Amino acid sequence: MNRTFTIFGAGLAGTLMAVLLARRGYRVELYERRPDPRRGPSERGRSINLALSTRGIEGLKRAGLSEEVLATAIPMRGRMIHPPTANPTLTLLPYSRNPSHHINSVSRSGLNITMLNAAERHSNVRVHFGKRCLGMNLETGQAEVKDAATGATQWIETETVIAADGAFSGVRSSMQVRDRFDYSQSYLEHGYKELTIPPAPGGGWRIEKHALHIWPRGSYMMIALPNQDGSFTCTLFWPFEGPHSFASLTSREEIVGFFSEHFPDSLPLIPALADDFIHNPTASLVTVRCGPWNVGGRAVLVGDAAHAVVPFYGQGMNCSFEDCAVLDDCIASHPDDLGEAYADYAAQRKPNTDALAQLALENFVEMRDKVNDPAFVFRRRVEHAMEALFPTYTSLYEMVTFSTIPYAEAAARSAEAQRAVSALGLTREAEQRLGECAIRLAGEAASRPIEELRKDLRAAAERELGVERLAQLIRTLSTPR
Ligand SMILES: Cc1cc2nc3c(=O)[nH]c(=O)nc-3n(C[C@H](O)[C@H](O)[C@H](O)COP(=O)(O)OP(=O)(O)OC[C@H]3O[C@@H](n4cnc5c(N)ncnc54)[C@H](O)[C@@H]3O)c2cc1C
């Protein structure tokens, strides 16, 4: 039990892992490249808020932190779509047919501080700020650490290392030079820039608080998530280069002109637009895939160090917290053989994080483009109708965001359901009528028993599909798994 874990990276995964190990009685030495975030302003250019959902909440629950974190979170019930007009009619696309399901906007720095405080409440955790891991000798376990204040480097002894040092992990760079280590990184041609909608005069939120706002524009988009202080953080996802790109907007006039043409309703909401646009950094979006994630019991990767994904499913942090929970279980199952524990953890997680990486890339197209397409909107509603009709059917978004069904299984189940629905050859009109019926019935959900609504929906589906095709659909979607 008197084992010492060295964790590099006191970000989201590193601090959660520190708390989980400390609760099991292990000693933890936690090294963080940056200064203590509680003693200075937060870093510019990192996403300011994040969407926390079921998997992340489960990880926090395990550390006894979910209530504290959710107390300051803002529930977001759906996507609010902003068309490109000055006074648009906004449409809310609910995330789930279950009205109690929502995602939560949380402050990255607030969450990080809560978790650092939680780690430091354990006397067996020591945190070292301003210490960057440059790499490690994976034969001896010595790690090279650079002090940010003095620039001096030092080799430290480690018993076992958990690398939670993010997408550009120092520990992983040492794994990369080993034989048979697979590694790939690919950047999107889009980058992102953050902008701010300040609170309304006198306080409060200028646009709907309980939604994730999206301005979908085909090949690019802007989103906005609410903050506790009444502001929203907007993120513009746009190509780095080309005729319509960050590189093409250089003057204040061009910036304002671009927003008034493409995001006109946002213009009065972002008073510091040109200044923010010019001064805030443009950051890149990378997918990292690699393996094996561990070198025996010497070192193991978690979170973005193992699998950075693009942010379009809002799952990078949620998935990283799920990593921590699985790693915690594996260490508990093999306390005397960390090589076995790390290999077991990697075998459970890698297929799932590979599936998430793909889902996240696909969701970019859905968010920036498909949500504008009426056929997509109806298909989403038909999905909700199917969920109401077939209790065993669950949409992909629901499985990814509001369940802990492994990502790879969620992707496979969804592909199977899509094939079944396509095989029915539903016309667009039939989809639309079914969707409309589902929406009408959803409106009555509060006043009528669910079984009665289900019966009505089933009758509508029977009208649209015919008895035989409906029976076929029920057989496919209701197969117990
Ligand atoms: C724009 C954007 C929006 C996002 N939105 C969401 C969202 O809504 N929901 C969601 O679930 N996920 C989201 N993510 C993903 C999420 O931010 C990451 O998946 C998550 O932060 C991963 O946690 P981590 O601890 O592995 O890495 P990080 O949070 O990056 O933490 C790594 C830590 O290690 C430190 N470090 C780095 N190198 C070293 C070193 N060599 N030595 C010592 N310390 C080091 C860093 O300073 C940092 O503190 C988003 C990402 C981006 C870019």
Ligand as a Chemical Component Dictionary entry (heavy atoms), coordinates in Angstrom:
data_LIG
# 
_chem_comp.id                   LIG 
_chem_comp.type                 NON-POLYMER 
_chem_comp.pdbx_formal_charge   0 
_chem_comp.three_letter_code    LIG 
# 
loop_
_chem_comp_atom.comp_id 
_chem_comp_atom.atom_id 
_chem_comp_atom.alt_atom_id 
_chem_comp_atom.type_symbol 
_chem_comp_atom.charge 
_chem_comp_atom.model_Cartn_x 
_chem_comp_atom.model_Cartn_y 
_chem_comp_atom.model_Cartn_z 
_chem_comp_atom.pdbx_ordinal 
LIG C1  C1  C 0 -12.100 24.313 -27.639 1  
LIG C2  C2  C 0 -12.289 23.086 -26.813 2  
LIG C3  C3  C 0 -13.516 22.832 -26.244 3  
LIG C4  C4  C 0 -13.699 21.675 -25.490 4  
LIG N1  N1  N 0 -14.933 21.422 -24.970 5  
LIG C5  C5  C 0 -15.146 20.286 -24.291 6  
LIG C6  C6  C 0 -16.423 20.010 -23.736 7  
LIG O1  O1  O 0 -17.366 20.801 -23.873 8  
LIG N2  N2  N 0 -16.608 18.854 -23.053 9  
LIG C7  C7  C 0 -15.590 17.955 -22.880 10 
LIG O2  O2  O 0 -15.824 16.904 -22.265 11 
LIG N3  N3  N 0 -14.369 18.188 -23.375 12 
LIG C8  C8  C 0 -14.116 19.322 -24.070 13 
LIG N4  N4  N 0 -12.869 19.586 -24.560 14 
LIG C9  C9  C 0 -11.799 18.599 -24.357 15 
LIG C10 C10 C 0 -11.139 18.752 -22.989 16 
LIG O3  O3  O 0 -10.644 20.061 -22.845 17 
LIG C11 C11 C 0 -9.992  17.773 -22.843 18 
LIG O4  O4  O 0 -10.348 16.504 -23.301 19 
LIG C12 C12 C 0 -9.566  17.669 -21.382 20 
LIG O5  O5  O 0 -9.073  18.917 -20.952 21 
LIG C13 C13 C 0 -8.522  16.583 -21.199 22 
LIG O6  O6  O 0 -8.043  16.604 -19.892 23 
LIG P1  P1  P 0 -6.526  16.233 -19.602 24 
LIG O7  O7  O 0 -6.365  16.367 -18.141 25 
LIG O8  O8  O 0 -6.182  14.950 -20.246 26 
LIG O9  O9  O 0 -5.684  17.338 -20.361 27 
LIG P2  P2  P 0 -5.574  18.889 -20.005 28 
LIG O10 O10 O 0 -6.839  19.397 -19.457 29 
LIG O11 O11 O 0 -4.989  19.520 -21.207 30 
LIG O12 O12 O 0 -4.520  18.928 -18.825 31 
LIG C14 C14 C 0 -3.162  18.640 -19.029 32 
LIG C15 C15 C 0 -2.384  19.315 -17.916 33 
LIG O13 O13 O 0 -1.030  18.948 -18.015 34 
LIG C16 C16 C 0 -0.202  20.092 -17.952 35 
LIG N5  N5  N 0 0.987   19.758 -18.725 36 
LIG C17 C17 C 0 1.134   19.742 -20.068 37 
LIG N6  N6  N 0 2.357   19.313 -20.409 38 
LIG C18 C18 C 0 2.997   19.046 -19.237 39 
LIG C19 C19 C 0 4.278   18.553 -18.949 40 
LIG N7  N7  N 0 5.138   18.240 -19.916 41 
LIG N8  N8  N 0 4.621   18.401 -17.649 42 
LIG C20 C20 C 0 3.762   18.703 -16.635 43 
LIG N9  N9  N 0 2.505   19.173 -16.879 44 
LIG C21 C21 C 0 2.129   19.324 -18.161 45 
LIG C22 C22 C 0 -1.047  21.196 -18.555 46 
LIG O14 O14 O 0 -0.609  22.464 -18.142 47 
LIG C23 C23 C 0 -2.428  20.836 -18.024 48 
LIG O15 O15 O 0 -2.658  21.373 -16.748 49 
LIG C24 C24 C 0 -12.643 20.748 -25.308 50 
LIG C25 C25 C 0 -11.397 21.010 -25.872 51 
LIG C26 C26 C 0 -11.218 22.166 -26.619 52 
LIG C27 C27 C 0 -9.875  22.412 -27.230 53 
# 
loop_
_chem_comp_bond.comp_id 
_chem_comp_bond.atom_id_1 
_chem_comp_bond.atom_id_2 
_chem_comp_bond.value_order 
_chem_comp_bond.pdbx_ordinal 
LIG C1  C2  SING 1  
LIG C2  C3  SING 2  
LIG C2  C26 DOUB 3  
LIG C3  C4  DOUB 4  
LIG C4  N1  SING 5  
LIG C4  C24 SING 6  
LIG N1  C5  DOUB 7  
LIG C5  C6  SING 8  
LIG C5  C8  SING 9  
LIG C6  O1  DOUB 10 
LIG C6  N2  SING 11 
LIG N2  C7  SING 12 
LIG C7  O2  DOUB 13 
LIG C7  N3  SING 14 
LIG N3  C8  DOUB 15 
LIG C8  N4  SING 16 
LIG N4  C9  SING 17 
LIG N4  C24 SING 18 
LIG C9  C10 SING 19 
LIG C10 O3  SING 20 
LIG C10 C11 SING 21 
LIG C11 O4  SING 22 
LIG C11 C12 SING 23 
LIG C12 O5  SING 24 
LIG C12 C13 SING 25 
LIG C13 O6  SING 26 
LIG O6  P1  SING 27 
LIG P1  O7  DOUB 28 
LIG P1  O8  SING 29 
LIG P1  O9  SING 30 
LIG O9  P2  SING 31 
LIG P2  O10 DOUB 32 
LIG P2  O11 SING 33 
LIG P2  O12 SING 34 
LIG O12 C14 SING 35 
LIG C14 C15 SING 36 
LIG C15 O13 SING 37 
LIG C15 C23 SING 38 
LIG O13 C16 SING 39 
LIG C16 N5  SING 40 
LIG C16 C22 SING 41 
LIG N5  C17 SING 42 
LIG N5  C21 SING 43 
LIG C17 N6  DOUB 44 
LIG N6  C18 SING 45 
LIG C18 C19 SING 46 
LIG C18 C21 DOUB 47 
LIG C19 N7  SING 48 
LIG C19 N8  DOUB 49 
LIG N8  C20 SING 50 
LIG C20 N9  DOUB 51 
LIG N9  C21 SING 52 
LIG C22 O14 SING 53 
LIG C22 C23 SING 54 
LIG C23 O15 SING 55 
LIG C24 C25 DOUB 56 
LIG C25 C26 SING 57 
LIG C26 C27 SING 58 
# 
